[in-house]
Amino acid sequence: MSQCGRSISRQLCQHCQRPLRSVPRQWYSTSTGAKTSGSHSASTHAKEDPKASEKDQSTKKIHTKDDKAEELGPMARRLQEATEEALLTGGRAGRQAVEDAGFSKDLKEKLLSKIADAKFQNEYSSAFSQAGISSTGTPNPVGSFGDAAPWTGQESTPDAVRRMLEDSKKQLSPELRRKYQPGPIDPRIKRTPAVSAGQRLSAARDKATVYSSNNSGLSDAEREEMKREFRERFEPAARAVPATLSGLAALANERIENAIARGQFKNIPRGTGVERDTRADNPFIDTTEYLMNKMIKQQDLVPPWIEKQQDLVRETTAFRNQLRTAWLRHAARMLAAKGGSLEDQVARADAYAAAEKAHSPTAAATSRLFRDPAWEAAESKYLTLAVERLNSMTRSYNLMAPELAKKPYYSVDRELQRCYAAVAPLVGREIRDRALKLPGSNVRGMTKAAGVLEKLGGGGGGGDAVAVHVEGDEKAYGMREFWRDLWVKK
């Protein structure tokens, strides 16, 4: 890189130094006058006025330099551009080539100044772009993209927001825009609004307070200070607010204590504490999800799969209650039909309950378990239809429920096993209640209301016959005796 720069510099020196060694041109006037006459007049004028001659000589030097720059040929200009490019891109090697090439002092300063300008513009290119100045020093045209960042393949967020705003609200064309037109001004004198007596009294009291405060012996400086404090109260940043949690807590406690001292907490109605939802501070629940669920709960709104779940739970509970009630009644009748005293029947039921409790589904069935195949066969058709209905509801519920809320399907055998395990501890008490119930009572020992025939002793309900004693005719009491006793004089 350095050798290339040196060779280019030498060639540039050979081509550009030749005009510097040539005889300077004479300055010609714009008119087509002769050179001799111009020079003769100039010399004559120089002899007469030395200051004018010095001015002419400086003018000649300036124009001589311009002519020298214009005399550079295309090859010299190309080599000069190559030298500048080598200096800009070559770094230290390019600058060393300029030092070793033997350039003149003016040319070196010119090249180094160009390097400094280019480096400064590259370093602060964004500032030049924002200022609207190009690399040549001329202002950028309107709508230039010099201040924009290079395209990286993705649109930045500010650009996207600006594009969306411009797309959503198009600017009106200049011919459709209209200038602001002030409203009409009414020059008529308006009467002051009427003020009530209460307002005048309040204003007079305020004015009296202000007048007394102004004449309270304060100096002018103190009065200005007080006015400044009053003005600061209504400024946005008048009161300092602590920026820490402890500072906010201290400020809140101070206000609470001041309110207690003023007696604002004396008439607060007493009652139960505020119920706080523990899920509000749960870090594992999304805030948006919590608020949406709370709103839905307050409005008594539930998703469709929740309604389906409630229907399914209701049907399942009704089916299991009916099945357990039927098996409890049948088991109590079967154990009581085997005979024996009441204590023997209850002990037999308790033994079956203990065997049912110790039974394991994985172990083989023992003979101590109480089962009735005839009852199962009689109820099999009903159980099959009921379980199929529950499975149909479960299937429709699982189609709309989330994955974690889906329910398993039901089975007849599994429901029977659950029924046997739940009813076995209740059979002994059912046998005792049925044995100790009153005549005419229901299964749970509730006395059944007697009919009219039972009350009159006419039977019909299986009760004991009641003997009816008919009185004699002389003791009969009818309507005649009633009227007689009613109108009798006492």
VEXDREN-2710 file (C-alpha; in Angstrom, 1 decimal):
% VEXDREN-2710
k/r/px/py/pz
1/MET/0.0/0.0/0.0
2/SER/2.8/2.4/0.8
3/GLN/4.8/1.6/-2.4
4/CYS/1.6/2.3/-4.5
5/GLY/1.1/5.5/-2.7
6/ARG/4.7/6.6/-3.2
7/SER/4.6/5.8/-6.9
8/ILE/1.3/7.8/-7.3
9/SER/2.7/10.7/-5.3
10/ARG/5.9/10.8/-7.5
11/GLN/3.9/10.8/-10.7
12/LEU/1.6/13.5/-9.2
13/CYS/4.7/15.5/-8.3
14/GLN/6.2/15.2/-11.8
15/HIS/2.9/16.3/-13.4
16/CYS/1.8/19.0/-11.0
17/GLN/5.1/20.7/-10.2
18/ARG/5.8/21.6/-13.8
19/PRO/3.3/24.4/-13.9
20/LEU/4.7/25.8/-10.6
21/ARG/8.1/26.3/-12.2
22/SER/6.8/28.0/-15.3
23/VAL/6.7/31.7/-15.8
24/PRO/3.6/33.2/-14.3
25/ARG/1.1/34.6/-16.7
26/GLN/0.4/38.2/-17.1
27/TRP/-3.0/39.5/-16.1
28/TYR/-5.1/40.5/-19.2
29/SER/-8.0/42.8/-19.0
30/THR/-11.4/41.8/-20.3
31/SER/-11.1/43.9/-23.3
32/THR/-9.1/42.8/-26.4
33/GLY/-6.2/45.0/-25.7
34/ALA/-2.6/44.3/-26.4
35/LYS/-0.3/42.8/-23.9
36/THR/2.4/45.3/-24.3
37/SER/0.2/48.3/-23.7
38/GLY/-1.3/46.7/-20.6
39/SER/2.1/45.9/-19.2
40/HIS/3.5/49.4/-20.1
41/SER/0.5/51.1/-18.4
42/ALA/0.9/48.9/-15.4
43/SER/4.6/49.6/-15.0
44/THR/4.0/53.3/-15.5
45/HIS/1.2/53.3/-12.9
46/ALA/3.5/51.4/-10.5
47/LYS/6.1/54.0/-10.7
48/GLU/3.6/56.7/-9.9
49/ASP/1.7/54.9/-7.1
50/PRO/3.5/52.1/-5.1
51/LYS/0.3/51.1/-3.3
52/ALA/-1.5/50.5/-6.5
53/SER/1.3/48.5/-7.8
54/GLU/1.3/46.2/-4.7
55/LYS/-2.5/45.7/-5.2
56/ASP/-2.0/44.8/-8.8
57/GLN/0.7/42.4/-7.9
58/SER/-1.5/40.6/-5.3
59/THR/-4.3/40.4/-7.8
60/LYS/-1.9/38.9/-10.3
61/LYS/-0.8/36.3/-7.8
62/ILE/-4.4/35.2/-7.1
63/HIS/-5.3/34.9/-10.7
64/THR/-2.0/33.1/-11.4
65/LYS/-2.9/30.4/-8.8
66/ASP/-6.3/30.0/-10.4
67/ASP/-4.7/29.7/-13.8
68/LYS/-2.3/27.1/-12.5
69/ALA/-5.2/25.0/-11.1
70/GLU/-6.9/25.3/-14.4
71/GLU/-3.8/24.2/-16.2
72/LEU/-3.9/20.7/-14.6
73/GLY/-4.6/18.1/-17.2
74/PRO/-6.9/15.2/-16.9
75/MET/-4.1/12.8/-16.0
76/ALA/-2.9/15.1/-13.2
77/ARG/-6.4/15.5/-11.9
78/ARG/-6.9/11.8/-11.9
79/LEU/-3.7/11.2/-10.1
80/GLN/-4.7/13.9/-7.6
81/GLU/-7.9/12.1/-6.9
82/ALA/-6.1/8.8/-6.5
83/THR/-3.7/10.4/-4.0
84/GLU/-6.6/11.8/-2.0
85/GLU/-8.3/8.4/-2.1
86/ALA/-5.1/6.7/-0.9
87/LEU/-4.8/9.2/1.9
88/LEU/-8.4/8.7/3.0
89/THR/-8.4/4.9/2.9
90/GLY/-4.7/4.2/3.4
91/GLY/-4.5/5.5/7.0
92/ARG/-1.0/5.9/8.3
93/ALA/0.6/4.4/5.2
94/GLY/-1.1/7.0/3.0
95/ARG/0.0/9.9/5.2
96/GLN/3.6/8.5/5.2
97/ALA/3.5/8.4/1.4
98/VAL/2.6/12.0/1.3
99/GLU/5.5/12.9/3.6
100/ASP/8.0/10.8/1.5
101/ALA/6.8/12.1/-1.9
102/GLY/8.3/15.5/-1.5
103/PHE/5.2/17.6/-2.0
104/SER/5.2/21.3/-1.5
105/LYS/4.0/22.7/1.8
106/ASP/0.8/24.2/0.3
107/LEU/-0.1/21.0/-1.4
108/LYS/0.5/19.0/1.8
109/GLU/-1.7/21.4/3.8
110/LYS/-4.4/21.1/1.2
111/LEU/-4.4/17.3/1.3
112/LEU/-4.2/17.1/5.0
113/SER/-7.1/19.6/5.4
114/LYS/-9.2/17.4/3.1
115/ILE/-8.4/14.4/5.2
116/ALA/-9.4/16.2/8.4
117/ASP/-12.6/17.4/6.9
118/ALA/-13.5/13.9/5.6
119/LYS/-12.7/12.4/9.0
120/PHE/-14.8/15.0/10.8
121/GLN/-17.8/14.5/8.5
122/ASN/-17.6/10.7/8.8
123/GLU/-17.5/10.9/12.6
124/TYR/-20.4/13.3/12.9
125/SER/-22.4/12.2/9.8
126/SER/-25.6/12.0/11.8
127/ALA/-25.3/15.5/13.0
128/PHE/-24.7/16.8/9.5
129/SER/-27.7/14.9/8.2
130/GLN/-30.0/16.3/10.9
131/ALA/-28.7/19.8/10.3
132/GLY/-29.5/19.4/6.6
133/ILE/-25.9/19.9/5.4
134/SER/-24.4/17.5/2.7
135/SER/-20.8/16.5/2.5
136/THR/-20.1/19.3/0.1
137/GLY/-21.4/21.9/2.5
138/THR/-24.7/22.6/0.7
139/PRO/-28.0/22.1/2.4
140/ASN/-29.8/18.9/1.7
141/PRO/-33.0/19.0/-0.3
142/VAL/-36.4/18.7/1.4
143/GLY/-37.4/15.0/2.0
144/SER/-33.8/13.8/2.1
145/PHE/-33.1/10.4/3.8
146/GLY/-29.6/11.4/5.0
147/ASP/-30.7/11.3/8.6
148/ALA/-32.3/7.9/8.3
149/ALA/-30.6/4.8/9.6
150/PRO/-29.4/2.2/7.1
151/TRP/-31.9/-0.4/6.1
152/THR/-31.4/-3.6/8.1
153/GLY/-34.3/-5.7/6.7
154/GLN/-36.7/-4.9/9.5
155/GLU/-38.9/-1.8/10.1
156/SER/-38.1/0.0/13.4
157/THR/-40.9/0.6/15.9
158/PRO/-40.9/4.5/15.5
159/ASP/-41.2/4.1/11.7
160/ALA/-44.0/1.6/12.0
161/VAL/-45.9/3.8/14.4
162/ARG/-45.5/6.8/12.2
163/ARG/-46.5/4.8/9.1
164/MET/-49.7/3.5/10.9
165/LEU/-50.6/7.0/12.1
166/GLU/-50.1/8.5/8.6
167/ASP/-52.2/5.6/7.1
168/SER/-55.0/6.0/9.6
169/LYS/-55.3/9.8/9.3
170/LYS/-54.5/11.1/5.9
171/GLN/-53.5/14.8/5.6
172/LEU/-55.7/17.0/3.6
173/SER/-54.5/18.4/0.4
174/PRO/-53.6/22.2/0.5
175/GLU/-56.6/23.1/-1.6
176/LEU/-59.0/21.4/0.9
177/ARG/-57.4/23.0/4.0
178/ARG/-59.0/26.2/5.4
179/LYS/-57.6/28.8/7.6
180/TYR/-58.8/29.6/11.1
181/GLN/-61.6/32.1/11.0
182/PRO/-62.2/33.9/14.3
183/GLY/-65.8/34.1/15.5
184/PRO/-67.8/37.3/15.5
185/ILE/-67.0/39.8/18.2
186/ASP/-69.9/41.6/20.0
187/PRO/-68.9/45.2/20.7
188/ARG/-72.0/45.9/22.7
189/ILE/-71.5/46.6/26.4
190/LYS/-72.7/43.8/28.6
191/ARG/-74.2/44.2/32.0
192/THR/-72.5/42.5/34.9
193/PRO/-74.4/39.4/36.2
194/ALA/-76.5/39.9/39.3
195/VAL/-74.9/38.7/42.6
196/SER/-77.0/37.4/45.4
197/ALA/-76.8/38.7/49.0
198/GLY/-75.0/35.5/50.2
199/GLN/-72.3/35.8/47.5
200/ARG/-71.7/39.5/48.4
201/LEU/-71.5/38.6/52.0
202/SER/-69.0/35.9/51.4
203/ALA/-66.9/38.1/49.1
204/ALA/-67.0/40.9/51.7
205/ARG/-65.7/38.5/54.4
206/ASP/-62.9/37.3/52.1
207/LYS/-61.9/40.8/51.2
208/ALA/-61.9/41.8/54.9
209/THR/-59.6/38.8/55.7
210/VAL/-57.2/39.8/52.9
211/TYR/-57.2/43.4/54.0
212/SER/-56.4/42.4/57.6
213/SER/-53.6/40.1/56.5
214/ASN/-52.1/42.8/54.3
215/ASN/-52.0/45.3/57.2
216/SER/-50.8/42.8/59.8
217/GLY/-47.4/44.5/60.2
218/LEU/-45.6/42.5/57.6
219/SER/-42.8/44.1/55.6
220/ASP/-42.8/44.2/51.9
221/ALA/-40.3/41.4/51.6
222/GLU/-42.3/39.2/54.0
223/ARG/-45.5/39.9/52.1
224/GLU/-43.9/38.9/48.8
225/GLU/-42.5/35.8/50.4
226/MET/-46.0/34.9/51.7
227/LYS/-47.5/35.5/48.2
228/ARG/-44.8/33.3/46.7
229/GLU/-45.6/30.5/49.1
230/PHE/-49.3/30.8/48.3
231/ARG/-48.6/30.6/44.6
232/GLU/-46.4/27.6/45.0
233/ARG/-49.2/25.6/46.6
234/PHE/-51.1/25.6/43.3
235/GLU/-48.1/24.6/41.1
236/PRO/-47.8/21.0/39.8
237/ALA/-44.7/20.2/41.8
238/ALA/-45.6/22.1/44.9
239/ARG/-45.7/19.2/47.3
240/ALA/-42.9/16.8/47.4
241/VAL/-44.0/13.2/47.2
242/PRO/-41.7/10.5/48.5
243/ALA/-40.3/8.1/45.8
244/THR/-39.8/5.1/48.1
245/LEU/-42.2/2.6/49.6
246/SER/-41.2/3.5/53.2
247/GLY/-41.7/7.2/52.4
248/LEU/-45.2/6.6/51.0
249/ALA/-46.1/4.4/54.0
250/ALA/-44.9/7.2/56.4
251/LEU/-47.0/9.7/54.5
252/ALA/-50.1/7.5/54.6
253/ASN/-49.6/6.9/58.3
254/GLU/-49.3/10.6/59.0
255/ARG/-52.5/11.3/57.1
256/ILE/-54.3/8.6/59.0
257/GLU/-53.1/9.9/62.3
258/ASN/-54.2/13.4/61.4
259/ALA/-57.6/12.1/60.4
260/ILE/-57.9/10.2/63.7
261/ALA/-57.0/13.4/65.6
262/ARG/-59.8/15.2/63.8
263/GLY/-62.3/12.5/64.7
264/GLN/-63.1/11.3/61.3
265/PHE/-63.0/7.6/62.4
266/LYS/-65.5/7.9/65.2
267/ASN/-68.7/7.4/63.2
268/ILE/-67.5/4.6/61.0
269/PRO/-70.1/1.7/61.2
270/ARG/-68.6/-1.4/62.8
271/GLY/-69.0/-4.7/61.2
272/THR/-67.2/-7.7/59.8
273/GLY/-63.8/-7.3/58.2
274/VAL/-63.4/-7.0/54.5
275/GLU/-63.1/-10.3/52.7
276/ARG/-59.9/-10.3/50.7
277/ASP/-59.4/-12.6/47.8
278/THR/-56.2/-14.6/48.3
279/ARG/-55.9/-15.2/44.6
280/ALA/-55.3/-11.5/44.0
281/ASP/-51.7/-11.7/45.1
282/ASN/-51.0/-15.1/43.6
283/PRO/-47.9/-14.8/41.3
284/PHE/-48.9/-17.9/39.4
285/ILE/-52.2/-16.4/38.1
286/ASP/-52.1/-13.9/35.3
287/THR/-53.6/-10.5/36.3
288/THR/-55.7/-10.3/33.1
289/GLU/-57.1/-13.8/33.7
290/TYR/-57.8/-13.0/37.3
291/LEU/-59.7/-9.8/36.5
292/MET/-61.7/-11.4/33.7
293/ASN/-62.7/-14.3/36.0
294/LYS/-63.7/-11.9/38.7
295/MET/-65.9/-9.9/36.3
296/ILE/-67.5/-13.0/35.0
297/LYS/-68.2/-14.2/38.6
298/GLN/-69.7/-10.9/39.6
299/GLN/-72.0/-10.9/36.6
300/ASP/-73.1/-14.6/37.3
301/LEU/-71.8/-15.5/33.8
302/VAL/-70.2/-18.9/33.2
303/PRO/-68.7/-20.4/30.1
304/PRO/-70.7/-23.0/28.2
305/TRP/-68.6/-25.9/29.4
306/ILE/-69.1/-24.9/33.0
307/GLU/-72.9/-25.0/32.5
308/LYS/-72.5/-28.4/30.9
309/GLN/-70.3/-29.5/33.8
310/GLN/-73.0/-28.4/36.3
311/ASP/-75.7/-30.4/34.4
312/LEU/-73.4/-33.5/34.3
313/VAL/-72.7/-33.3/38.1
314/ARG/-76.4/-32.9/38.8
315/GLU/-77.4/-35.9/36.8
316/THR/-74.6/-38.0/38.3
317/THR/-75.5/-37.1/41.8
318/ALA/-79.2/-37.9/41.2
319/PHE/-78.3/-41.3/39.6
320/ARG/-76.0/-42.3/42.5
321/ASN/-78.5/-41.3/45.2
322/GLN/-81.3/-43.3/43.6
323/LEU/-79.1/-46.3/43.1
324/ARG/-77.9/-46.2/46.8
325/THR/-81.4/-45.7/48.1
326/ALA/-82.7/-48.8/46.2
327/TRP/-79.8/-51.0/47.3
328/LEU/-80.1/-49.9/50.9
329/ARG/-83.7/-50.8/51.1
330/HIS/-83.2/-54.1/49.3
331/ALA/-80.2/-55.1/51.5
332/ALA/-82.0/-54.3/54.7
333/ARG/-85.0/-56.5/53.6
334/MET/-82.8/-59.4/52.6
335/LEU/-80.8/-59.4/55.8
336/ALA/-83.9/-59.0/57.9
337/ALA/-85.6/-61.9/56.0
338/LYS/-82.9/-64.3/57.2
339/GLY/-84.4/-64.3/60.6
340/GLY/-83.0/-64.0/64.1
341/SER/-83.2/-61.3/66.7
342/LEU/-82.7/-57.7/66.0
343/GLU/-79.2/-57.8/67.5
344/ASP/-78.3/-60.7/65.3
345/GLN/-79.5/-58.9/62.2
346/VAL/-77.5/-55.8/63.0
347/ALA/-74.4/-57.8/63.8
348/ARG/-74.7/-59.6/60.5
349/ALA/-75.0/-56.3/58.7
350/ASP/-71.9/-54.9/60.5
351/ALA/-69.9/-58.0/59.5
352/TYR/-70.8/-57.4/55.9
353/ALA/-69.8/-53.8/56.3
354/ALA/-66.4/-54.7/57.7
355/ALA/-65.8/-57.2/54.9
356/GLU/-66.8/-54.5/52.4
357/LYS/-64.3/-52.1/54.0
358/ALA/-61.5/-54.6/54.0
359/HIS/-62.2/-55.6/50.4
360/SER/-59.5/-54.7/47.8
361/PRO/-60.4/-54.4/44.1
362/THR/-57.2/-56.2/43.1
363/ALA/-57.8/-59.2/45.4
364/ALA/-60.1/-62.1/44.8
365/ALA/-63.7/-61.7/45.9
366/THR/-64.6/-63.4/49.2
367/SER/-67.8/-65.0/50.3
368/ARG/-68.3/-62.5/53.1
369/LEU/-69.3/-59.7/50.6
370/PHE/-73.1/-59.3/50.4
371/ARG/-74.3/-59.4/46.8
372/ASP/-77.6/-60.2/45.2
373/PRO/-77.3/-61.4/41.5
374/ALA/-81.1/-61.4/41.1
375/TRP/-81.3/-57.7/42.1
376/GLU/-78.5/-56.8/39.7
377/ALA/-80.1/-58.7/36.9
378/ALA/-83.4/-56.9/37.5
379/GLU/-81.7/-53.5/37.6
380/SER/-79.2/-54.1/34.8
381/LYS/-81.4/-52.6/32.0
382/TYR/-82.0/-49.4/34.0
383/LEU/-78.4/-49.1/35.0
384/THR/-77.2/-49.6/31.4
385/LEU/-79.5/-46.9/30.1
386/ALA/-78.6/-44.5/32.9
387/VAL/-74.9/-45.0/32.4
388/GLU/-75.2/-44.5/28.6
389/ARG/-77.0/-41.2/29.2
390/LEU/-74.2/-40.1/31.6
391/ASN/-71.5/-41.1/29.1
392/SER/-73.3/-39.1/26.3
393/MET/-73.3/-36.0/28.5
394/THR/-69.7/-36.6/29.4
395/ARG/-68.7/-36.9/25.7
396/SER/-70.4/-33.6/24.8
397/TYR/-68.8/-31.9/27.9
398/ASN/-65.3/-33.1/27.0
399/LEU/-65.6/-31.7/23.5
400/MET/-65.9/-28.1/24.8
401/ALA/-64.0/-28.4/28.1
402/PRO/-60.2/-27.6/28.3
403/GLU/-57.8/-30.4/28.6
404/LEU/-57.3/-30.3/32.4
405/ALA/-61.0/-30.2/33.1
406/LYS/-62.1/-33.2/31.1
407/LYS/-63.9/-36.1/32.9
408/PRO/-63.6/-39.9/32.5
409/TYR/-66.5/-42.0/31.3
410/TYR/-68.8/-44.0/33.6
411/SER/-69.1/-47.8/33.9
412/VAL/-71.9/-50.0/35.4
413/ASP/-69.6/-52.2/37.3
414/ARG/-67.6/-49.3/38.8
415/GLU/-70.8/-47.5/39.9
416/LEU/-72.1/-50.7/41.5
417/GLN/-68.8/-51.1/43.5
418/ARG/-69.0/-47.5/44.6
419/CYS/-72.6/-48.1/45.7
420/TYR/-71.8/-51.3/47.7
421/ALA/-68.9/-49.6/49.5
422/ALA/-71.0/-46.5/50.4
423/VAL/-74.2/-48.3/51.5
424/ALA/-72.6/-51.1/53.6
425/PRO/-72.0/-49.0/56.8
426/LEU/-75.7/-47.9/56.7
427/VAL/-77.4/-51.2/56.4
428/GLY/-77.3/-52.0/60.2
429/ARG/-78.9/-48.7/61.1
430/GLU/-81.6/-49.1/58.4
431/ILE/-82.5/-52.5/59.9
432/ARG/-82.8/-51.1/63.4
433/ASP/-85.0/-48.2/62.2
434/ARG/-87.3/-50.5/60.3
435/ALA/-87.7/-52.8/63.3
436/LEU/-88.4/-50.0/65.8
437/LYS/-90.8/-48.0/63.7
438/LEU/-94.3/-47.3/65.0
439/PRO/-97.3/-48.9/63.3
440/GLY/-98.4/-46.8/60.4
441/SER/-95.0/-45.1/60.1
442/ASN/-92.9/-44.9/57.0
443/VAL/-89.4/-46.3/56.5
444/ARG/-87.7/-43.5/58.3
445/GLY/-90.0/-43.7/61.4
446/MET/-92.3/-40.9/60.4
447/THR/-95.9/-41.5/61.7
448/LYS/-98.4/-41.7/58.9
449/ALA/-101.5/-39.5/59.3
450/ALA/-104.6/-41.7/60.1
451/GLY/-107.6/-41.6/57.7
452/VAL/-111.2/-40.6/58.5
453/LEU/-112.3/-44.2/59.1
454/GLU/-109.4/-44.9/61.5
455/LYS/-110.3/-41.7/63.4
456/LEU/-113.9/-42.8/63.6
457/GLY/-113.0/-46.3/64.5
458/GLY/-114.5/-47.7/61.4
459/GLY/-111.3/-49.5/60.4
460/GLY/-110.2/-49.5/56.8
461/GLY/-106.7/-49.0/57.8
462/GLY/-106.1/-52.3/59.5
463/GLY/-106.6/-50.8/63.0
464/ASP/-108.3/-52.4/66.0
465/ALA/-112.2/-52.3/66.0
466/VAL/-113.7/-49.8/68.4
467/ALA/-117.0/-50.5/70.2
468/VAL/-119.5/-47.7/69.7
469/HIS/-122.1/-47.3/72.5
470/VAL/-125.5/-45.8/71.3
471/GLU/-127.3/-43.7/73.8
472/GLY/-131.0/-44.0/74.6
473/ASP/-133.8/-41.9/72.9
474/GLU/-134.5/-40.1/76.1
475/LYS/-131.0/-38.8/76.1
476/ALA/-131.0/-37.7/72.5
477/TYR/-130.2/-34.0/71.9
478/GLY/-131.3/-32.5/68.6
479/MET/-132.3/-29.2/67.0
480/ARG/-135.4/-28.8/69.1
481/GLU/-133.5/-29.1/72.3
482/PHE/-131.0/-26.6/71.0
483/TRP/-133.6/-23.9/70.3
484/ARG/-135.3/-24.6/73.5
485/ASP/-132.1/-24.0/75.5
486/LEU/-131.3/-20.9/73.3
487/TRP/-134.6/-19.0/74.0
488/VAL/-135.2/-20.1/77.5
489/LYS/-135.6/-17.3/80.0
490/LYS/-133.2/-17.4/82.8
END
